[in-house]
Every structure is written in structure tokens, then in C-alpha cells.
């Protein structure tokens, strides 16, 4: 029998996720209340336009445009508006009023997370954000709680469903980037303006959140190296497949030692990369997400599932709502974020990785030796070389695909620059990092 008073839940935003959260709260509220030990009452849904169409029906008496009054009367505030403002102002208001907050707003957390966590800690409130990374995939709580006593070394994440769908279609069908993007837009996997996804902004925000959690160090968004997939070609994807790789947009967060100073630090980066077909991430198809994690004691862990969509993301949001409600019933202050290691944030030049470089070169004696010498001059060791002769009229050329051993990003980048200016090289046609070996 429930004896605790009803907990008042305010919902900000009724888009694809917000509408589903409202519908599920109304439909399963009694069952969720039994799990919590208190009634869960959705007291209102704040929206910009009360007449806008919704993906799920919400009773009109719950709809309001007065977000501030709704917040001040709530025990738990669920923010699903997105964007930086007014979401930041609303969350600050909610936390300062003593309410717990549940959000899926990765842009806000990546940009202003430290300030929000500080407010929550000062007032004894809790900020939950499982749905901010990976949709329905439970990755935030394992990093924050289950692995808090371990030492995470590396995270490889496919954290953007749109780009994974595009690259997967290019791999499976031979489609160009433009063709795969158009298909993703027709199916609703990509927005009309896909910039945030295909340029890597969305994945970079999630990388900042994951790195901050994994390494107990605040990693600002501007410190995340970002590259998108707009320059990935069908030829690159096909060549990758022929060599035993698939192309994925990866968020890579790792603990490493700065080669210049010997100091341990952390790095976060987002870019397209070659993943061996035998790696678990290579089997992540469609719009799914996955996070592959390497920890000192736990070893290798993989979290996989739906990374977006109203209903899957609503599942993660409601999990946070239940956690927040249980905290109210049990009592006690919120759990502070563990971001006090203060490890230095290292630039991508300090990262050690591998490249696969495709070159168009003059097909004549001495070229391969000259190219090998360029690699040697920059301290990069060649692991594999594939050559395909291709007569081209009076000036025969050949395609070289060179795989490197692990080296610093700075050494690899300077090698590529030297190759581009070499008289023996007609063009550097492809440069992709290799991850997961």
C-alpha cells in the first residue's frame, strides 16, 4: 500500500520523446507508482505551441505555456525541449527550487553540464541524464555507478544513429553518401537539415559527456576533435570492405600518456574510422547505437541497442523518473558527479592511432622506395602495402594503399602532408584512421 504523498512531475516539451513520455506516464502510472512506493502524478506539460500535432495524445488540460509556474510546483522536472535556451534557465530554476531534474539534452549537458551539476550539488538535488547518450542504451548509469571503482581506459562509441544508417547503407548497397542520406531522410532517420548529425556535432556532444564520466574529469565540448562523414565516398567504403573493414563514425574517448611530457591525460575525438569486420562494432547496423568499453578490471564491455526514437528514448527517461522518485521516497541528498580527477585534456596530436592511406602514384621504379622513405623520415612505420597498376594513357599510374603501424597523430598527419607535396604522388585519395585493432 502506497503511503507516501503523490510526486508531482512536470514535463517540458512534447516532441517525439516528450509526447511518448507523457503517454507512458499516463498509461503505466499505477504500475510505476507501485515500483516507487509513491504516486506519480503528471501535473502538466509545457509547450511552445498548444495546437501543434503530437505523436501521442496528451489531455488538453495538462498542456500549458507557463513553464515557470509548472516547474515551481513540481518535485521532478523532465526536460525534453532540447537546445540551450530556455532549457538552461528552466533547469537552473528547477534545481534551485529543490526539484530533481531528468533531461535528454546532450547539447546542454556538453556545454553547461558543470554549472548545472554544481547547482544540483549545492542544493542537494539530483540531475539524471541516461537518455542524453545512446537513447535506450543504459550507458550513463554503468559509467557513473557500476564502473566508478574501476579504471576505464578507452571507449569506442557509435552514438549517432543517422550517420550509422548512412554508412551502413553505403556499405551494403554501394550507395553514395548523397543517396544514402536522401534515403535516411525519406525514412525519418535524418532531419531535413542533417548538419548536426553528418558533421559530427551530435556525436561530439555525447563524446564530451562520456569522457567526463569515464575519466572523472570535465571534458569541455570545445576540446573534442570533430570530423563528420560528408567526405566519405562510396569508393572508400567499398575499398574498406575489400580489405576487411567497415567505415563507422566513432566517438573515441581514451586515457593516454602525452608523448611530449609523459603526463597522463584524456582525449575525446569524433571522426570516421575503419573498424575490422571481426570487431563487435562492425556488426552494428541501421540506426542502432553501441558503446564498446575497455576497463582495467571489468575488461571489454559492449552496450548495444536503439539509439534514438520516441519510444526507446522514453524508456531511458522513465527509468530516470523512477530513480528520482525512489530518492524522494527514501530521502537523502543527491549523488554528486565524480568529475574531480582533473586530468589534463590532450589534443588529438597526442593520440596514437593507425592510418590507411590511398595514393595515386607514378608507376615507375623508385617510387615505392621514395614513399617509404617519407614515412621513415616522419617516424611512421609501414605495416602493409597494396599496389594496383592502372595504365592511364602515356602516363601510367598505380594505386597504393598503405597501412601504418600505430604512431602519434601528429607524425601521421605530417606524413600525409609530405606525401601530398611529393612529386611521386599524383593525389592522396583517401586517409582514414583505423580503430579497434
N, C-alpha and C positions, 0 to 999 in steps of 0.2 A: 504493500500500500504506500502510495506517494504522500509524504507528509510535508516535504519542502515546498515553499511557495513556487508559483509558476515563474519561469525565467523568461524575460521579455527579449525577443530577438528582433532587431531592426535590420532590414536588408536594403543596401544601397546599390541600385542598378538592377534592371530586369531584362538584360540582353539574353543571349542564348544560354549562358550559365545561370545568371540570376533567376530567370523565369523557371528553370528546372529546379533550382534550389527551393524556390517558393512552393512549387508544386509538390515536391517530395516532402517538404516540411509539413504541408497541409495534409498530404495523403498518409504519411507514415508517422505523424507527430505522436500518436499514442504509443506506438511501439518504441520510438526513440526515447520518449519520456520514461518508459519502464526501464530502459537501459541506464538512464541517467539517475533516476531517483527523484526527478522533479519534472513538472510540466514544462513543455517548450511551447511558447506562445509567439507566433509571428505577429507582431503588433503593427507592422507597416512596411511598405516597400517604396522607397524614394526613387523617383524617375524624373527625367527632364521633360518628357512628353507623355502625359497620361493616356493619350489616344493612340500611341504608336502600337503597331501589331506586336504580339508576343508569341514565342514558340510554345508557351504553355499558358493556360488560362489562370489569371490571378483575380480574385474577387475585387471589384471596384472599390469597396470600402477600405481596402488595405493600401490602395495607391495614393501617394501624396507627392507633392513637390517640395514640401518643407522638410528637408533632410536634417537640419539642425535640431528642430524640436523632436524629431523621431529619435535622433542619436541620444539626446539628453534624457530620454525616458526609457533607455534600453539597458539591459545587463550585458548583452552580447551584440556587437555590431558586425555585420558581414558586408564587406566592401567588395563589390564586383563591377564597379563602374569602369575601371581602367584609367590609364593616363595619370598625369602628375597632379593636376589641379582640376577641380577642387578636392580630389581624393586625399591629398596630403593634409589639407586643412581639416577635412572631416575626421580623418583618423587621429589627428592630434587632439581634436575636440573629444572624440570618443575615449581615448586613453586618459586624458586629463580628467574626464568625468568619472573614471574608475571602471569603465566598461572594458571587457575583453574584446579583442578585435580578431576577426578572421578575414583574410584577404587572399586573392589570387593575383594581385597586381605586381608582377615581376618588375615592371619598369619603375614603379615607385620604390620597391624594396632595394633594387640595384642602385638607385640614385639617392634615396633618402633613408635607407634602412637604418643606419647607425643612429640617426636622430630619433627615429620612431622607437627603436629598441631602448634607447636611453630614457625616453619618457615613460615607457612601459615599466622599466626597472624602478624608476623613481617613485611611481605611484603604486607599485605592486600589482600591476595588471599584466596580462599575457597577450602577446601578438602571435597568432598562428598563421602559417602560410604554406601548408602542404601542397595546395593546388597551384602555387606560383611556378613550380617546375615539374614538368612531366605529367600534367593532368592527373589521371587516376593513379599513376605510379607512386607508391609510397617510398619516397627517397629523402624528403626533408627530415622526417622523424627518425629514420635509421641513422642518418648522419649526425643529427643533433643529440640523440639519446643512445641508441643501441651501440654506436661506434665511438661514443665520447671517450671511452677508456682505451681506444686503440690508436694507432698511428697510421693515418691514411697517407699513402704515397702518391696515388695517381687516380684520376677519374677520366674516363673517356665516355662522352655522352652524345647520343643522338637525341637532341632535346627540341627539335623543331620538326613537326610532322609535315609541314608544307614542303620543305626542302627535301626531306627524306622521300616523300611521294614523287617529287620531280626526278630526283636522281635514280630512284628505283625504276621508274618508267623508262628513263633513258637507257638504263642497263638492260631491262627486259625486252624492250621493243626497238631499240636503236633510234628512238625519237631524239630530235634536237631539244635544247633547253627551251626554246620558244614553244615548240609543240607540246612538250610535257607540262609547261606552265599553263598553257591555254586549257589543257585537259583538266589540270588541278583546279582551275578557276571554274570550269563548267560543273565540276563535281562538288564544288563548295569547299575544297581543301585549301584554296588560296583566295585571298581578298582581291578585289578589283585593283587596288594598289598593293602589290605584294612586296614593296620595298623592305619593310621591317623584317620579313622572312628571308627573302632571297639575298639580301645584302648582309645578313648575319646579325642584325641588331637584336632581334628577339633572342637568339641563341647566346649572344654576348651578355645580355642581362641575366640570363639563367646561369651562365658560367660564373658571373660575379657572385651570385648567391651561393652556388655550390662550393666555390673555392673558399668563400668566407666561412662557411660551415665546416668544411672538411679540415681546414688548416687553422681554425680558431683565430683567424686574422681578418680584419676588414679589408676586403679587396674592392676598391672603387671601380665603377664601370669604366672609367677612362683608362684604367690600367689593363683592360682586357684587349689583347690584339684581336682585330676583327677583319675577316675576309669573307665575302659571300660566294655564291655559286654561279653568278651571271656569266662568268667567263669559262665555265666548264663546257667542253664541247662533246658532241656525240663521238668524235674520233678518240678523245681522251678516255671516255667511258669504255668504248669498245677495246681500245688497247689495254686498258686496265684489266678487263675481263679475260683477254687472251693471255695475260701474264699472271693470272691467278689472284686478282684484286677486284674489289668494288670501290666505287667512289662514294664517300659519305661526308656530309658536313658535320664535323666533330667539334664539340666543346671539350677542350683538353685542359685539365687543372692538375698541376703536379707540384710536389715538393722537390726541390733540387738545390744543388750547390752552385753558386756563382763561380764560373771558372776563373774570373778575374781576381776575386777576393777570397775565395774559399769559404764564404759565408753562406749558410743555408737560408733559402728564401722560398717563395712560392711564385708560380706563374699561372696565368689563365689566358687562353687563346681560343679563337674560333676560326676555322678555315676548312676548306675541302681537303680531304686526305684519302690516301689509298689504304684500304683495310684488307688484309688477307682473307680469302674466301673461307678459310677454316676458323676464323675468329667469330665468336658469338655475335658481334655487332654486324657482321656481314649478312646475317640472316634476318635482320630487322627490315621488314618490307612495308610498303604502303605508307600510311601516315602515322605508323606507330613510333613510339619513342623507346629508348633504352639507355640505361646508365650502367657502365661497366666500371667497377671499383676495385682497386688493389690496396689492401691494408696489410700491415705488418703481421698481425696475429690472425685476423679473420681470413686472410688470403684473398682470392678473387671472388667477387660477388657480382651478380647481374640482376638488375631490376628492369622489367620489360612490361609494356602494356600500352593502352591507348593514351596518347599524349595530349589530346585536345578533344573538343566536342562538349556540348552542353551537359549531357547526362554523365559521361565519365568524370569530367571535372567537378560536377556537382557532388559526386561520390566523395572526392577528397575534401571538398568544402564541408560537407555534412559530418565527415569524420572529425574535422577540427571543431565544429559546433558541439558535437558530443563531448569532446575532450574539454572544451571551455566550460560547458555546463557541469560536467563532473567536478571540475575545480571549484565551481561556485558551491556545489553541494558539500564537498569535502572541506573546503576552506583552505586558507593558506595563501601566501603570495605567489605571484607568477615566477616561472623559472627564467632566469636571466640568460641572454645569449652568451655563449662561450666564445668570445672573439677578442681574447686578451693576450694571445701569444705574440702579436705584433711582429711577425716575421716580415722582413723586407719583401717588397713586391719587385720581382726581377723582370726586366724587359725580355722580349722574345729573342733578342740576340744572345741571351744566356742559355736558351733552351738547347738541348741536344736531341737531334732527330735525324731522319734519313730522307733523302730526296730520290725521286725518279725523274730524270731529265731527258726529254726527247729533243734531238738536234737534227737539223738538216746540214750536212757537211759535204765538202768536195770529196768525191770518191777517187782518191789517188793515194799513192804511197806516202807515208809520213804523217798523214792527218791524225790517225789514231794516236800515234806517239806524241804529237804536239798537244792533243787534247788531254791525254793522260798526264802530261807534264803540267798543264794548267791546274788540274786537280791537286797534284802533288805540291805545287807552289803555294796553294792556299790551305794545305794541311788536311785535305779531304781524301779519304781512301776509297777507291772504286771497288765495289763488290761484284757487279755484273755488267756485261756489255752485250747488247744485241745489235746486230747490224743487218740492214736490208738494202741491198743495192737497188737503185732505181734510176736507170738511164733517163736522161732528160735532154734529148737532142744532142748538141755538141758539148754540153756541159753536164756530164753525168754527176749525179749526186747520190748520196746514201742517207738513210735514216739511222741514227744511232740512239738507242735507249740505254741510258747509263743509270744503274742503281748504285747508291753510295752506302758505305758503312755509316754508322752513327757519327755525327760531328756537330759542332755548335752551329746554331742558326746563322750566326754572323759569318762563319767560314763558308758555309754552304751558299749564302747569299752573295758573298764576294766572288765565289767560284762561278756562279751563274752570270754575274756581271762581266767577268773576264771572258767567259765563253761568248757572250753576246757581242763583244768587241773583237773577237779573234777573226783574222782573215780566213781561217779554215772553216768557219761556221757561217752558213748562209742564214740560218734562223734558229732561235731557241723556240721550239713549237709547243713545249709543254713542261711545266715544272709543278710537281705535286709532292707533298710530304707523305711519308709512309708512317703509319701508326699501328700499333697492335702486334708488332713482331716480338 
